[in-house]
Amino acid sequence: MTDPHENCNHNPETSLQNLLDNNKQWAERIAKLEPGFFPRLAAQHNPQYLWIGCSDSRVPANEICGLLPGEIFVHRNIANIVLQSDLNCVSVIQFAVEVLKVKHIIVTGHYGCVGVHAAFEEQRVGLADHWIAHVRAVFSRHEDLIMAEPVRAERGRMLCELNVIEQVVNVCRLPVMQDAWNRGQDIAVHGWIYGLQDGRLRDLGLCVRERRRTDELRRETVTAWMAMRTRESSPAA
């Protein structure tokens, strides 16, 4: 009988066996460092955080936060977009809020995001154009603010940050979040961004802990973000 993996494994450089070997070594290392870890993990799933991030393979939530499996619940898509019409994303948020009872939802973008770059440069990428159109909408909403920046590369960074802000607003608008806050559930929504060049996470200063009007929330968060950028760009006194 022909081995179903024969054609996949004929080239050692492209073999998947190294992934299985890495997994075995990783599991053995974790079990040695913390005996009983996997049985405990299998018996209980009690993360305190929901991470909504980009699908980019360079931004792995657990690793960059220094967390083990089971400590962070994760949803990822191109350009970390939150849409009320996206049943996948909304279902993850509902499960995290109502079943897992997470304390923090962290929307995390990253500089150099390919999806954001495509939106900013109006590049065609195929079917994903329909998805990236939501980032283009963020750019249109804040175009005057972004284009006032003289440095083109910095405009792209600004759009990455503003996209996070808009997705934080979108999370807060969801009925599941409104209901949670109405019943007094202790849960906060945050906006972070990750730097591929230095591996550092940066808090954009957003922390929403209660029900707010969308227009008011957007206005206040963008104003606070602009003030923070001004402070950071000013020379030290």
Buried (B, 14 or more C-beta within 10 A) or exposed (E): EEEEEEEEEEEEEEBEEEEEEEEEEEEEEBEEEEEEBBEEBEEEEEBEBBBBBBEBEEBEBBEBBEBEEBBBBBBBBBBBBBBEEBEEBBEBBBBBBEEBBBEBBBBBBBBBBBBBBBBBEEEEBEEBBEBBEBBBEBBEBBEEBBEEBEEEEEBBBBBBBBBBBBBBBBBBBBEBBEBBBEEEBEBBBBBBBBEEEEEEBBEBBBEBEEBBEEEEBBEBBBEBBEEBBEEEEEEEE
